[in-house]
Amino acid sequence: MAANKKRCEFRIMAPEAREVFLSGTFNGWSETLDPMKPDEKGMWKKIKMLTPGRYEYKFIVDGMWILDPQCGETVDNEHGTGNSCIYTA
């Protein structure tokens, strides 16, 4: 099954952030499971290996849930705030 997984890199520019997490349908919307790491310019990154499908996600930047500003597709959620959406093949 591992052969079917695709490398997906999630990124968000947040130079002032103290901590950033990636949360989505791929990790049960965990607020702590996927911490992101910043580079020297403040670009936070996380690589996930995902099987083909559709995934909804958000970033948690210093406790605030944020849509991915680079993602062109959002979907409604039950909180009325929307989620970013990614498809893997």
PDB file of N, CA, C and O in Angstrom:
ATOM      1  N   MET A   1       0.807  -1.199   0.000  1.00  0.00           N
ATOM      2  CA  MET A   1       0.000   0.000   0.000  1.00  0.00           C
ATOM      3  C   MET A   1       0.849   1.262   0.000  1.00  0.00           C
ATOM      4  O   MET A   1       0.440   2.289  -0.542  1.00  0.00           O
ATOM      5  N   ALA A   2       2.023   1.189   0.603  1.00  0.00           N
ATOM      6  CA  ALA A   2       2.884   2.366   0.673  1.00  0.00           C
ATOM      7  C   ALA A   2       3.247   2.883  -0.720  1.00  0.00           C
ATOM      8  O   ALA A   2       3.492   4.076  -0.895  1.00  0.00           O
ATOM      9  N   ALA A   3       3.283   1.997  -1.700  1.00  0.00           N
ATOM     10  CA  ALA A   3       3.631   2.404  -3.061  1.00  0.00           C
ATOM     11  C   ALA A   3       2.583   3.341  -3.654  1.00  0.00           C
ATOM     12  O   ALA A   3       2.890   4.112  -4.562  1.00  0.00           O
ATOM     13  N   ASN A   4       1.362   3.284  -3.156  1.00  0.00           N
ATOM     14  CA  ASN A   4       0.282   4.139  -3.658  1.00  0.00           C
ATOM     15  C   ASN A   4       0.302   5.534  -3.049  1.00  0.00           C
ATOM     16  O   ASN A   4      -0.431   6.414  -3.499  1.00  0.00           O
ATOM     17  N   LYS A   5       1.128   5.746  -2.037  1.00  0.00           N
ATOM     18  CA  LYS A   5       1.143   7.048  -1.372  1.00  0.00           C
ATOM     19  C   LYS A   5       1.932   8.072  -2.172  1.00  0.00           C
ATOM     20  O   LYS A   5       2.922   7.757  -2.832  1.00  0.00           O
ATOM     21  N   LYS A   6       1.455   9.311  -2.089  1.00  0.00           N
ATOM     22  CA  LYS A   6       2.088  10.424  -2.799  1.00  0.00           C
ATOM     23  C   LYS A   6       2.612  11.433  -1.779  1.00  0.00           C
ATOM     24  O   LYS A   6       1.964  11.707  -0.768  1.00  0.00           O
ATOM     25  N   ARG A   7       3.788  11.976  -2.059  1.00  0.00           N
ATOM     26  CA  ARG A   7       4.389  12.983  -1.191  1.00  0.00           C
ATOM     27  C   ARG A   7       3.680  14.319  -1.415  1.00  0.00           C
ATOM     28  O   ARG A   7       3.654  14.833  -2.533  1.00  0.00           O
ATOM     29  N   CYS A   8       3.113  14.871  -0.360  1.00  0.00           N
ATOM     30  CA  CYS A   8       2.422  16.159  -0.438  1.00  0.00           C
ATOM     31  C   CYS A   8       3.066  17.113   0.561  1.00  0.00           C
ATOM     32  O   CYS A   8       3.176  16.809   1.749  1.00  0.00           O
ATOM     33  N   GLU A   9       3.488  18.267   0.061  1.00  0.00           N
ATOM     34  CA  GLU A   9       4.088  19.267   0.941  1.00  0.00           C
ATOM     35  C   GLU A   9       3.094  20.385   1.198  1.00  0.00           C
ATOM     36  O   GLU A   9       2.548  20.981   0.269  1.00  0.00           O
ATOM     37  N   PHE A  10       2.869  20.657   2.472  1.00  0.00           N
ATOM     38  CA  PHE A  10       1.997  21.742   2.894  1.00  0.00           C
ATOM     39  C   PHE A  10       2.896  22.869   3.381  1.00  0.00           C
ATOM     40  O   PHE A  10       3.878  22.627   4.083  1.00  0.00           O
ATOM     41  N   ARG A  11       2.561  24.110   3.006  1.00  0.00           N
ATOM     42  CA  ARG A  11       3.391  25.268   3.354  1.00  0.00           C
ATOM     43  C   ARG A  11       2.522  26.471   3.692  1.00  0.00           C
ATOM     44  O   ARG A  11       1.470  26.689   3.091  1.00  0.00           O
ATOM     45  N   ILE A  12       2.982  27.239   4.659  1.00  0.00           N
ATOM     46  CA  ILE A  12       2.325  28.509   4.973  1.00  0.00           C
ATOM     47  C   ILE A  12       3.381  29.501   5.463  1.00  0.00           C
ATOM     48  O   ILE A  12       4.226  29.161   6.291  1.00  0.00           O
ATOM     49  N   MET A  13       3.324  30.720   4.948  1.00  0.00           N
ATOM     50  CA  MET A  13       4.235  31.776   5.380  1.00  0.00           C
ATOM     51  C   MET A  13       3.662  32.409   6.637  1.00  0.00           C
ATOM     52  O   MET A  13       2.589  33.011   6.615  1.00  0.00           O
ATOM     53  N   ALA A  14       4.396  32.261   7.731  1.00  0.00           N
ATOM     54  CA  ALA A  14       3.958  32.828   9.012  1.00  0.00           C
ATOM     55  C   ALA A  14       5.200  33.167   9.843  1.00  0.00           C
ATOM     56  O   ALA A  14       5.473  32.514  10.850  1.00  0.00           O
ATOM     57  N   PRO A  15       5.956  34.197   9.417  1.00  0.00           N
ATOM     58  CA  PRO A  15       7.229  34.500  10.078  1.00  0.00           C
ATOM     59  C   PRO A  15       7.117  34.887  11.549  1.00  0.00           C
ATOM     60  O   PRO A  15       8.078  34.728  12.300  1.00  0.00           O
ATOM     61  N   GLU A  16       5.974  35.386  11.966  1.00  0.00           N
ATOM     62  CA  GLU A  16       5.811  35.804  13.360  1.00  0.00           C
ATOM     63  C   GLU A  16       5.281  34.680  14.258  1.00  0.00           C
ATOM     64  O   GLU A  16       5.211  34.844  15.476  1.00  0.00           O
ATOM     65  N   ALA A  17       4.910  33.545  13.665  1.00  0.00           N
ATOM     66  CA  ALA A  17       4.291  32.458  14.434  1.00  0.00           C
ATOM     67  C   ALA A  17       5.292  31.788  15.374  1.00  0.00           C
ATOM     68  O   ALA A  17       6.481  31.682  15.073  1.00  0.00           O
ATOM     69  N   ARG A  18       4.778  31.343  16.516  1.00  0.00           N
ATOM     70  CA  ARG A  18       5.585  30.585  17.463  1.00  0.00           C
ATOM     71  C   ARG A  18       5.435  29.085  17.230  1.00  0.00           C
ATOM     72  O   ARG A  18       6.378  28.320  17.432  1.00  0.00           O
ATOM     73  N   GLU A  19       4.223  28.664  16.796  1.00  0.00           N
ATOM     74  CA  GLU A  19       4.007  27.253  16.478  1.00  0.00           C
ATOM     75  C   GLU A  19       2.904  27.133  15.437  1.00  0.00           C
ATOM     76  O   GLU A  19       1.942  27.902  15.427  1.00  0.00           O
ATOM     77  N   VAL A  20       3.073  26.141  14.559  1.00  0.00           N
ATOM     78  CA  VAL A  20       2.097  25.893  13.497  1.00  0.00           C
ATOM     79  C   VAL A  20       1.900  24.387  13.396  1.00  0.00           C
ATOM     80  O   VAL A  20       2.859  23.617  13.410  1.00  0.00           O
ATOM     81  N   PHE A  21       0.639  23.985  13.294  1.00  0.00           N
ATOM     82  CA  PHE A  21       0.283  22.581  13.123  1.00  0.00           C
ATOM     83  C   PHE A  21      -0.554  22.419  11.865  1.00  0.00           C
ATOM     84  O   PHE A  21      -1.253  23.342  11.447  1.00  0.00           O
ATOM     85  N   LEU A  22      -0.474  21.249  11.273  1.00  0.00           N
ATOM     86  CA  LEU A  22      -1.310  20.877  10.132  1.00  0.00           C
ATOM     87  C   LEU A  22      -2.385  19.942  10.650  1.00  0.00           C
ATOM     88  O   LEU A  22      -2.083  18.950  11.313  1.00  0.00           O
ATOM     89  N   SER A  23      -3.634  20.250  10.353  1.00  0.00           N
ATOM     90  CA  SER A  23      -4.749  19.443  10.830  1.00  0.00           C
ATOM     91  C   SER A  23      -5.707  19.175   9.678  1.00  0.00           C
ATOM     92  O   SER A  23      -5.983  20.069   8.878  1.00  0.00           O
ATOM     93  N   GLY A  24      -6.216  17.946   9.589  1.00  0.00           N
ATOM     94  CA  GLY A  24      -7.139  17.642   8.505  1.00  0.00           C
ATOM     95  C   GLY A  24      -7.729  16.251   8.598  1.00  0.00           C
ATOM     96  O   GLY A  24      -7.551  15.535   9.584  1.00  0.00           O
ATOM     97  N   THR A  25      -8.432  15.894   7.547  1.00  0.00           N
ATOM     98  CA  THR A  25      -9.086  14.579   7.521  1.00  0.00           C
ATOM     99  C   THR A  25      -8.065  13.448   7.533  1.00  0.00           C
ATOM    100  O   THR A  25      -8.402  12.325   7.909  1.00  0.00           O
ATOM    101  N   PHE A  26      -6.825  13.719   7.130  1.00  0.00           N
ATOM    102  CA  PHE A  26      -5.777  12.698   7.099  1.00  0.00           C
ATOM    103  C   PHE A  26      -5.214  12.366   8.479  1.00  0.00           C
ATOM    104  O   PHE A  26      -4.525  11.357   8.631  1.00  0.00           O
ATOM    105  N   ASN A  27      -5.494  13.200   9.494  1.00  0.00           N
ATOM    106  CA  ASN A  27      -5.015  12.913  10.849  1.00  0.00           C
ATOM    107  C   ASN A  27      -6.119  13.052  11.902  1.00  0.00           C
ATOM    108  O   ASN A  27      -5.845  13.282  13.079  1.00  0.00           O
ATOM    109  N   GLY A  28      -7.367  12.909  11.459  1.00  0.00           N
ATOM    110  CA  GLY A  28      -8.498  12.991  12.391  1.00  0.00           C
ATOM    111  C   GLY A  28      -8.679  14.369  12.998  1.00  0.00           C
ATOM    112  O   GLY A  28      -9.197  14.500  14.107  1.00  0.00           O
ATOM    113  N   TRP A  29      -8.254  15.399  12.275  1.00  0.00           N
ATOM    114  CA  TRP A  29      -8.325  16.795  12.721  1.00  0.00           C
ATOM    115  C   TRP A  29      -7.568  16.996  14.044  1.00  0.00           C
ATOM    116  O   TRP A  29      -7.973  17.799  14.885  1.00  0.00           O
ATOM    117  N   SER A  30      -6.475  16.261  14.211  1.00  0.00           N
ATOM    118  CA  SER A  30      -5.646  16.418  15.409  1.00  0.00           C
ATOM    119  C   SER A  30      -5.042  17.821  15.453  1.00  0.00           C
ATOM    120  O   SER A  30      -4.620  18.362  14.431  1.00  0.00           O
ATOM    121  N   GLU A  31      -5.010  18.393  16.647  1.00  0.00           N
ATOM    122  CA  GLU A  31      -4.427  19.724  16.830  1.00  0.00           C
ATOM    123  C   GLU A  31      -2.955  19.658  17.212  1.00  0.00           C
ATOM    124  O   GLU A  31      -2.310  20.696  17.358  1.00  0.00           O
ATOM    125  N   THR A  32      -2.408  18.440  17.377  1.00  0.00           N
ATOM    126  CA  THR A  32      -1.024  18.308  17.827  1.00  0.00           C
ATOM    127  C   THR A  32      -0.205  17.255  17.067  1.00  0.00           C
ATOM    128  O   THR A  32       1.018  17.223  17.207  1.00  0.00           O
ATOM    129  N   LEU A  33      -0.836  16.411  16.281  1.00  0.00           N
ATOM    130  CA  LEU A  33      -0.158  15.275  15.647  1.00  0.00           C
ATOM    131  C   LEU A  33       0.869  15.685  14.594  1.00  0.00           C
ATOM    132  O   LEU A  33       1.892  15.015  14.450  1.00  0.00           O
ATOM    133  N   ASP A  34       0.623  16.766  13.859  1.00  0.00           N
ATOM    134  CA  ASP A  34       1.499  17.154  12.753  1.00  0.00           C
ATOM    135  C   ASP A  34       2.070  18.563  12.929  1.00  0.00           C
ATOM    136  O   ASP A  34       1.620  19.502  12.273  1.00  0.00           O
ATOM    137  N   PRO A  35       3.072  18.714  13.824  1.00  0.00           N
ATOM    138  CA  PRO A  35       3.711  20.024  13.944  1.00  0.00           C
ATOM    139  C   PRO A  35       4.488  20.338  12.670  1.00  0.00           C
ATOM    140  O   PRO A  35       5.037  19.442  12.028  1.00  0.00           O
ATOM    141  N   MET A  36       4.526  21.605  12.317  1.00  0.00           N
ATOM    142  CA  MET A  36       5.251  22.044  11.122  1.00  0.00           C
ATOM    143  C   MET A  36       6.560  22.697  11.553  1.00  0.00           C
ATOM    144  O   MET A  36       6.685  23.174  12.682  1.00  0.00           O
ATOM    145  N   LYS A  37       7.535  22.714  10.642  1.00  0.00           N
ATOM    146  CA  LYS A  37       8.845  23.294  10.938  1.00  0.00           C
ATOM    147  C   LYS A  37       9.088  24.510  10.041  1.00  0.00           C
ATOM    148  O   LYS A  37       8.818  24.464   8.841  1.00  0.00           O
ATOM    149  N   PRO A  38       9.606  25.612  10.637  1.00  0.00           N
ATOM    150  CA  PRO A  38       9.865  26.814   9.837  1.00  0.00           C
ATOM    151  C   PRO A  38      11.270  26.809   9.228  1.00  0.00           C
ATOM    152  O   PRO A  38      12.199  26.221   9.781  1.00  0.00           O
ATOM    153  N   ASP A  39      11.404  27.475   8.081  1.00  0.00           N
ATOM    154  CA  ASP A  39      12.742  27.730   7.552  1.00  0.00           C
ATOM    155  C   ASP A  39      13.190  29.104   8.058  1.00  0.00           C
ATOM    156  O   ASP A  39      12.482  29.737   8.843  1.00  0.00           O
ATOM    157  N   GLU A  40      14.342  29.560   7.620  1.00  0.00           N
ATOM    158  CA  GLU A  40      14.902  30.815   8.119  1.00  0.00           C
ATOM    159  C   GLU A  40      14.102  32.051   7.718  1.00  0.00           C
ATOM    160  O   GLU A  40      14.288  33.120   8.300  1.00  0.00           O
ATOM    161  N   LYS A  41      13.220  31.920   6.737  1.00  0.00           N
ATOM    162  CA  LYS A  41      12.401  33.057   6.284  1.00  0.00           C
ATOM    163  C   LYS A  41      10.986  33.051   6.855  1.00  0.00           C
ATOM    164  O   LYS A  41      10.205  33.963   6.584  1.00  0.00           O
ATOM    165  N   GLY A  42      10.650  32.023   7.651  1.00  0.00           N
ATOM    166  CA  GLY A  42       9.323  31.960   8.250  1.00  0.00           C
ATOM    167  C   GLY A  42       8.315  31.155   7.458  1.00  0.00           C
ATOM    168  O   GLY A  42       7.116  31.238   7.725  1.00  0.00           O
ATOM    169  N   MET A  43       8.777  30.368   6.478  1.00  0.00           N
ATOM    170  CA  MET A  43       7.891  29.462   5.735  1.00  0.00           C
ATOM    171  C   MET A  43       7.832  28.142   6.513  1.00  0.00           C
ATOM    172  O   MET A  43       8.836  27.446   6.666  1.00  0.00           O
ATOM    173  N   TRP A  44       6.644  27.821   6.993  1.00  0.00           N
ATOM    174  CA  TRP A  44       6.439  26.590   7.750  1.00  0.00           C
ATOM    175  C   TRP A  44       6.061  25.485   6.780  1.00  0.00           C
ATOM    176  O   TRP A  44       5.261  25.696   5.868  1.00  0.00           O
ATOM    177  N   LYS A  45       6.642  24.295   6.978  1.00  0.00           N
ATOM    178  CA  LYS A  45       6.429  23.185   6.040  1.00  0.00           C
ATOM    179  C   LYS A  45       6.162  21.879   6.771  1.00  0.00           C
ATOM    180  O   LYS A  45       6.636  21.654   7.885  1.00  0.00           O
ATOM    181  N   LYS A  46       5.390  21.028   6.109  1.00  0.00           N
ATOM    182  CA  LYS A  46       5.136  19.669   6.598  1.00  0.00           C
ATOM    183  C   LYS A  46       4.907  18.785   5.387  1.00  0.00           C
ATOM    184  O   LYS A  46       4.129  19.133   4.498  1.00  0.00           O
ATOM    185  N   ILE A  47       5.575  17.654   5.347  1.00  0.00           N
ATOM    186  CA  ILE A  47       5.377  16.683   4.276  1.00  0.00           C
ATOM    187  C   ILE A  47       4.537  15.533   4.812  1.00  0.00           C
ATOM    188  O   ILE A  47       4.828  14.976   5.870  1.00  0.00           O
ATOM    189  N   LYS A  48       3.504  15.189   4.076  1.00  0.00           N
ATOM    190  CA  LYS A  48       2.647  14.047   4.407  1.00  0.00           C
ATOM    191  C   LYS A  48       2.658  13.090   3.224  1.00  0.00           C
ATOM    192  O   LYS A  48       2.665  13.518   2.070  1.00  0.00           O
ATOM    193  N   MET A  49       2.659  11.814   3.511  1.00  0.00           N
ATOM    194  CA  MET A  49       2.524  10.783   2.485  1.00  0.00           C
ATOM    195  C   MET A  49       1.054  10.363   2.494  1.00  0.00           C
ATOM    196  O   MET A  49       0.573   9.776   3.463  1.00  0.00           O
ATOM    197  N   LEU A  50       0.347  10.670   1.403  1.00  0.00           N
ATOM    198  CA  LEU A  50      -1.098  10.458   1.353  1.00  0.00           C
ATOM    199  C   LEU A  50      -1.480   9.505   0.229  1.00  0.00           C
ATOM    200  O   LEU A  50      -0.920   9.562  -0.866  1.00  0.00           O
ATOM    201  N   THR A  51      -2.435   8.635   0.512  1.00  0.00           N
ATOM    202  CA  THR A  51      -2.980   7.762  -0.519  1.00  0.00           C
ATOM    203  C   THR A  51      -3.895   8.586  -1.419  1.00  0.00           C
ATOM    204  O   THR A  51      -4.356   9.650  -1.008  1.00  0.00           O
ATOM    205  N   PRO A  52      -4.168   8.120  -2.638  1.00  0.00           N
ATOM    206  CA  PRO A  52      -5.048   8.876  -3.531  1.00  0.00           C
ATOM    207  C   PRO A  52      -6.401   9.170  -2.884  1.00  0.00           C
ATOM    208  O   PRO A  52      -6.994   8.311  -2.231  1.00  0.00           O
ATOM    209  N   GLY A  53      -6.873  10.393  -3.080  1.00  0.00           N
ATOM    210  CA  GLY A  53      -8.169  10.771  -2.519  1.00  0.00           C
ATOM    211  C   GLY A  53      -8.298  12.266  -2.339  1.00  0.00           C
ATOM    212  O   GLY A  53      -7.480  13.049  -2.820  1.00  0.00           O
ATOM    213  N   ARG A  54      -9.350  12.640  -1.632  1.00  0.00           N
ATOM    214  CA  ARG A  54      -9.669  14.047  -1.355  1.00  0.00           C
ATOM    215  C   ARG A  54      -9.498  14.275   0.132  1.00  0.00           C
ATOM    216  O   ARG A  54      -9.999  13.502   0.948  1.00  0.00           O
ATOM    217  N   TYR A  55      -8.797  15.325   0.481  1.00  0.00           N
ATOM    218  CA  TYR A  55      -8.525  15.640   1.875  1.00  0.00           C
ATOM    219  C   TYR A  55      -8.868  17.095   2.164  1.00  0.00           C
ATOM    220  O   TYR A  55      -8.598  17.984   1.357  1.00  0.00           O
ATOM    221  N   GLU A  56      -9.465  17.321   3.323  1.00  0.00           N
ATOM    222  CA  GLU A  56      -9.725  18.669   3.801  1.00  0.00           C
ATOM    223  C   GLU A  56      -8.726  18.965   4.912  1.00  0.00           C
ATOM    224  O   GLU A  56      -8.350  18.073   5.672  1.00  0.00           O
ATOM    225  N   TYR A  57      -8.297  20.227   5.003  1.00  0.00           N
ATOM    226  CA  TYR A  57      -7.294  20.569   6.011  1.00  0.00           C
ATOM    227  C   TYR A  57      -7.306  22.056   6.330  1.00  0.00           C
ATOM    228  O   TYR A  57      -7.908  22.863   5.621  1.00  0.00           O
ATOM    229  N   LYS A  58      -6.621  22.391   7.421  1.00  0.00           N
ATOM    230  CA  LYS A  58      -6.376  23.774   7.826  1.00  0.00           C
ATOM    231  C   LYS A  58      -5.045  23.816   8.566  1.00  0.00           C
ATOM    232  O   LYS A  58      -4.527  22.787   8.999  1.00  0.00           O
ATOM    233  N   PHE A  59      -4.506  25.006   8.703  1.00  0.00           N
ATOM    234  CA  PHE A  59      -3.330  25.223   9.532  1.00  0.00           C
ATOM    235  C   PHE A  59      -3.794  25.791  10.868  1.00  0.00           C
ATOM    236  O   PHE A  59      -4.778  26.528  10.931  1.00  0.00           O
ATOM    237  N   ILE A  60      -3.082  25.445  11.927  1.00  0.00           N
ATOM    238  CA  ILE A  60      -3.339  26.048  13.234  1.00  0.00           C
ATOM    239  C   ILE A  60      -2.105  26.875  13.573  1.00  0.00           C
ATOM    240  O   ILE A  60      -1.058  26.333  13.928  1.00  0.00           O
ATOM    241  N   VAL A  61      -2.240  28.177  13.461  1.00  0.00           N
ATOM    242  CA  VAL A  61      -1.135  29.107  13.671  1.00  0.00           C
ATOM    243  C   VAL A  61      -1.328  29.796  15.017  1.00  0.00           C
ATOM    244  O   VAL A  61      -2.237  30.609  15.184  1.00  0.00           O
ATOM    245  N   ASP A  62      -0.471  29.465  15.966  1.00  0.00           N
ATOM    246  CA  ASP A  62      -0.577  30.014  17.329  1.00  0.00           C
ATOM    247  C   ASP A  62      -2.008  29.910  17.859  1.00  0.00           C
ATOM    248  O   ASP A  62      -2.533  30.851  18.453  1.00  0.00           O
ATOM    249  N   GLY A  63      -2.625  28.754  17.635  1.00  0.00           N
ATOM    250  CA  GLY A  63      -3.965  28.486  18.156  1.00  0.00           C
ATOM    251  C   GLY A  63      -5.115  28.921  17.263  1.00  0.00           C
ATOM    252  O   GLY A  63      -6.268  28.603  17.557  1.00  0.00           O
ATOM    253  N   MET A  64      -4.837  29.640  16.183  1.00  0.00           N
ATOM    254  CA  MET A  64      -5.898  30.102  15.277  1.00  0.00           C
ATOM    255  C   MET A  64      -5.965  29.205  14.044  1.00  0.00           C
ATOM    256  O   MET A  64      -4.945  28.927  13.413  1.00  0.00           O
ATOM    257  N   TRP A  65      -7.180  28.753  13.706  1.00  0.00           N
ATOM    258  CA  TRP A  65      -7.391  27.906  12.536  1.00  0.00           C
ATOM    259  C   TRP A  65      -7.405  28.776  11.284  1.00  0.00           C
ATOM    260  O   TRP A  65      -8.192  29.718  11.189  1.00  0.00           O
ATOM    261  N   ILE A  66      -6.534  28.462  10.320  1.00  0.00           N
ATOM    262  CA  ILE A  66      -6.328  29.293   9.131  1.00  0.00           C
ATOM    263  C   ILE A  66      -6.475  28.459   7.858  1.00  0.00           C
ATOM    264  O   ILE A  66      -5.936  27.357   7.760  1.00  0.00           O
ATOM    265  N   LEU A  67      -7.214  29.002   6.882  1.00  0.00           N
ATOM    266  CA  LEU A  67      -7.259  28.377   5.561  1.00  0.00           C
ATOM    267  C   LEU A  67      -5.901  28.522   4.881  1.00  0.00           C
ATOM    268  O   LEU A  67      -5.148  29.449   5.181  1.00  0.00           O
ATOM    269  N   ASP A  68      -5.593  27.616   3.977  1.00  0.00           N
ATOM    270  CA  ASP A  68      -4.353  27.685   3.212  1.00  0.00           C
ATOM    271  C   ASP A  68      -4.485  28.796   2.176  1.00  0.00           C
ATOM    272  O   ASP A  68      -5.287  28.666   1.251  1.00  0.00           O
ATOM    273  N   PRO A  69      -3.720  29.891   2.299  1.00  0.00           N
ATOM    274  CA  PRO A  69      -3.849  30.995   1.337  1.00  0.00           C
ATOM    275  C   PRO A  69      -3.402  30.615  -0.079  1.00  0.00           C
ATOM    276  O   PRO A  69      -3.742  31.314  -1.033  1.00  0.00           O
ATOM    277  N   GLN A  70      -2.653  29.531  -0.231  1.00  0.00           N
ATOM    278  CA  GLN A  70      -2.182  29.082  -1.548  1.00  0.00           C
ATOM    279  C   GLN A  70      -3.141  28.094  -2.209  1.00  0.00           C
ATOM    280  O   GLN A  70      -2.976  27.761  -3.382  1.00  0.00           O
ATOM    281  N   CYS A  71      -4.133  27.629  -1.468  1.00  0.00           N
ATOM    282  CA  CYS A  71      -5.066  26.628  -1.989  1.00  0.00           C
ATOM    283  C   CYS A  71      -6.248  27.307  -2.671  1.00  0.00           C
ATOM    284  O   CYS A  71      -6.894  28.179  -2.091  1.00  0.00           O
ATOM    285  N   GLY A  72      -6.518  26.906  -3.885  1.00  0.00           N
ATOM    286  CA  GLY A  72      -7.583  27.538  -4.651  1.00  0.00           C
ATOM    287  C   GLY A  72      -8.970  26.985  -4.364  1.00  0.00           C
ATOM    288  O   GLY A  72      -9.963  27.547  -4.826  1.00  0.00           O
ATOM    289  N   GLU A  73      -9.056  25.898  -3.612  1.00  0.00           N
ATOM    290  CA  GLU A  73     -10.369  25.298  -3.372  1.00  0.00           C
ATOM    291  C   GLU A  73     -10.671  25.203  -1.886  1.00  0.00           C
ATOM    292  O   GLU A  73      -9.867  24.704  -1.098  1.00  0.00           O
ATOM    293  N   THR A  74     -11.846  25.693  -1.525  1.00  0.00           N
ATOM    294  CA  THR A  74     -12.325  25.530  -0.157  1.00  0.00           C
ATOM    295  C   THR A  74     -13.702  24.885  -0.205  1.00  0.00           C
ATOM    296  O   THR A  74     -14.433  25.004  -1.188  1.00  0.00           O
ATOM    297  N   VAL A  75     -14.035  24.202   0.878  1.00  0.00           N
ATOM    298  CA  VAL A  75     -15.340  23.563   1.005  1.00  0.00           C
ATOM    299  C   VAL A  75     -15.954  23.993   2.328  1.00  0.00           C
ATOM    300  O   VAL A  75     -15.239  24.317   3.277  1.00  0.00           O
ATOM    301  N   ASP A  76     -17.266  23.995   2.387  1.00  0.00           N
ATOM    302  CA  ASP A  76     -17.955  24.354   3.623  1.00  0.00           C
ATOM    303  C   ASP A  76     -17.688  23.306   4.697  1.00  0.00           C
ATOM    304  O   ASP A  76     -17.498  22.126   4.402  1.00  0.00           O
ATOM    305  N   ASN A  77     -17.678  23.759   5.947  1.00  0.00           N
ATOM    306  CA  ASN A  77     -17.612  22.823   7.068  1.00  0.00           C
ATOM    307  C   ASN A  77     -18.737  23.122   8.049  1.00  0.00           C
ATOM    308  O   ASN A  77     -19.469  24.099   7.894  1.00  0.00           O
ATOM    309  N   GLU A  78     -18.866  22.267   9.062  1.00  0.00           N
ATOM    310  CA  GLU A  78     -19.983  22.408  10.005  1.00  0.00           C
ATOM    311  C   GLU A  78     -19.835  23.612  10.925  1.00  0.00           C
ATOM    312  O   GLU A  78     -20.772  23.953  11.646  1.00  0.00           O
ATOM    313  N   HIS A  79     -18.668  24.266  10.913  1.00  0.00           N
ATOM    314  CA  HIS A  79     -18.444  25.442  11.759  1.00  0.00           C
ATOM    315  C   HIS A  79     -18.709  26.747  11.012  1.00  0.00           C
ATOM    316  O   HIS A  79     -18.636  27.829  11.594  1.00  0.00           O
ATOM    317  N   GLY A  80     -19.018  26.637   9.716  1.00  0.00           N
ATOM    318  CA  GLY A  80     -19.290  27.821   8.918  1.00  0.00           C
ATOM    319  C   GLY A  80     -18.052  28.603   8.522  1.00  0.00           C
ATOM    320  O   GLY A  80     -18.159  29.753   8.095  1.00  0.00           O
ATOM    321  N   THR A  81     -16.867  27.996   8.657  1.00  0.00           N
ATOM    322  CA  THR A  81     -15.628  28.698   8.355  1.00  0.00           C
ATOM    323  C   THR A  81     -14.924  28.178   7.107  1.00  0.00           C
ATOM    324  O   THR A  81     -14.074  28.875   6.552  1.00  0.00           O
ATOM    325  N   GLY A  82     -15.251  26.988   6.657  1.00  0.00           N
ATOM    326  CA  GLY A  82     -14.640  26.425   5.468  1.00  0.00           C
ATOM    327  C   GLY A  82     -13.335  25.697   5.758  1.00  0.00           C
ATOM    328  O   GLY A  82     -12.680  25.946   6.770  1.00  0.00           O
ATOM    329  N   ASN A  83     -12.971  24.798   4.857  1.00  0.00           N
ATOM    330  CA  ASN A  83     -11.719  24.054   4.913  1.00  0.00           C
ATOM    331  C   ASN A  83     -11.042  24.141   3.558  1.00  0.00           C
ATOM    332  O   ASN A  83     -11.710  24.246   2.529  1.00  0.00           O
ATOM    333  N   SER A  84      -9.730  24.099   3.557  1.00  0.00           N
ATOM    334  CA  SER A  84      -8.987  23.961   2.315  1.00  0.00           C
ATOM    335  C   SER A  84      -9.103  22.517   1.856  1.00  0.00           C
ATOM    336  O   SER A  84      -9.285  21.615   2.673  1.00  0.00           O
ATOM    337  N   CYS A  85      -8.997  22.295   0.551  1.00  0.00           N
ATOM    338  CA  CYS A  85      -9.222  20.953   0.012  1.00  0.00           C
ATOM    339  C   CYS A  85      -8.106  20.615  -0.986  1.00  0.00           C
ATOM    340  O   CYS A  85      -7.745  21.432  -1.833  1.00  0.00           O
ATOM    341  N   ILE A  86      -7.572  19.397  -0.867  1.00  0.00           N
ATOM    342  CA  ILE A  86      -6.526  18.928  -1.777  1.00  0.00           C
ATOM    343  C   ILE A  86      -6.918  17.557  -2.299  1.00  0.00           C
ATOM    344  O   ILE A  86      -7.527  16.758  -1.589  1.00  0.00           O
ATOM    345  N   TYR A  87      -6.562  17.297  -3.550  1.00  0.00           N
ATOM    346  CA  TYR A  87      -6.805  15.992  -4.177  1.00  0.00           C
ATOM    347  C   TYR A  87      -5.453  15.384  -4.524  1.00  0.00           C
ATOM    348  O   TYR A  87      -4.574  16.067  -5.051  1.00  0.00           O
ATOM    349  N   THR A  88      -5.289  14.093  -4.227  1.00  0.00           N
ATOM    350  CA  THR A  88      -4.080  13.381  -4.647  1.00  0.00           C
ATOM    351  C   THR A  88      -4.492  12.277  -5.606  1.00  0.00           C
ATOM    352  O   THR A  88      -5.565  11.690  -5.474  1.00  0.00           O
ATOM    353  N   ALA A  89      -3.635  12.007  -6.562  1.00  0.00           N
ATOM    354  CA  ALA A  89      -3.946  10.986  -7.563  1.00  0.00           C
ATOM    355  C   ALA A  89      -3.159   9.715  -7.318  1.00  0.00           C
ATOM    356  O   ALA A  89      -3.297   8.749  -8.067  1.00  0.00           O
TER     357      ALA A  89
END
